[in-house]
Amino acid sequence: MRFIAAVAGALALLAVHPAAAEYPDKPIRIMAPYAPGGNIDVTSRIIADRLKDVLGVPVLVENKAGASGMIGSDVVARAAPDGYTLLVSANSLVAVPAIYGNAPYDWRTAFTPISHIQRVPAVLLVTPNSPIKTMADFIALGRDGKFAVADSGIGTTNHLALELIGEATGTKYTLIHYKGSGAASIDVIAGQVTAQVDQVNAALGHIKGGKMRAIAISSTARMPELPDVPTMKESGVKGLETFTFSTFTGLFGPAKMPPEVVAKLNAAMVKVLKDPAVVKRFADLTAEAYPTTPQETAAMFDAEDKAVVPLIKKLGIKPE
């Protein structure tokens, strides 16, 4: 009787405290904190499409644009650290708080790095009928600060690429900040703005479709997908002799995630980013895909912080 009572008691405890389900056992949400159509959105959807197969649960992408990515990022920072709300962010994660000065989170402590995803160079774009043919033409228009150029928002890597070009060449432009590169491209294609800096992967379809013309890219060498587009280093412009720049993206979760959940997500990202089909999808968009450990991911963003935050302070970049 005592044995039966003990078994009954154990079963009762199990009923009250059921075994924890193995992660993941429900849909995962990836926050893309910019408007649809840009680099972050495209990247999020590529990895979500494959992660659902690796993890065995739906992986959904949600766009929440605003404040150069801070609104969507803050949603993740405030989420339960259970691995079901994740963030795809670019290196602008470290720049935007330095610009706004009142970010609702400290990127160093608010997020758990999981893996690097991909990196891609920037491209200078103009309307097809623009008289701008070379990087030198573009630089010449930046002498008085009046020439308008579109980017994807204050503090985004597209914005910082323009600032870095200006710093290197002694030029300045009237920067028009959009809520995402997709919105900026719409106005450039419509002729509302003459030029734009964007990531190559987000702009490639417009370039190949003849809606936009690429002037130069910020990679170390010409890209097979755009063999006729020179690098900025090739431009012959003083100050750009060694100029390169890339946007890199990473996957994050909220702070204080369980180590076993981080490890499972990192292992899943390794499978995703080494999948030949995923590598090709990114390569077709001129992006290089590769995974890193959480520690390596944190180090990449820390190095970016040391590189761009001093420039932001020097130029006095502030939100509009």
RAZIBEL-V285968 format. One record per run of one state. SS is the DSSP state (H for helix, E for strand, L for the rest). FROM is the first residue (numbers start at 0). TO is the last residue. If there is no record, write none. Layout:
SS;FROM;TO, SS;FROM;TO
This chain:
L;0;0, H;1;15, L;16;26, E;27;31, L;32;37, H;38;54, L;55;57, E;58;62, L;63;65, H;66;76, L;77;83, E;84;89, L;90;90, H;91;99, L;100;105, H;106;109, E;110;126, L;127;133, H;134;139, L;140;146, E;147;150, L;151;155, H;156;168, L;169;172, E;173;176, L;177;179, H;180;188, L;189;193, E;194;198, H;199;207, L;208;210, E;211;216, L;217;221, E;222;222, L;223;224, E;225;225, L;226;229, E;230;230, H;231;234, L;235;244, E;245;253, L;254;257, H;258;273, L;274;274, H;275;283, L;284;286, E;287;288, L;289;292, H;293;314, L;315;319
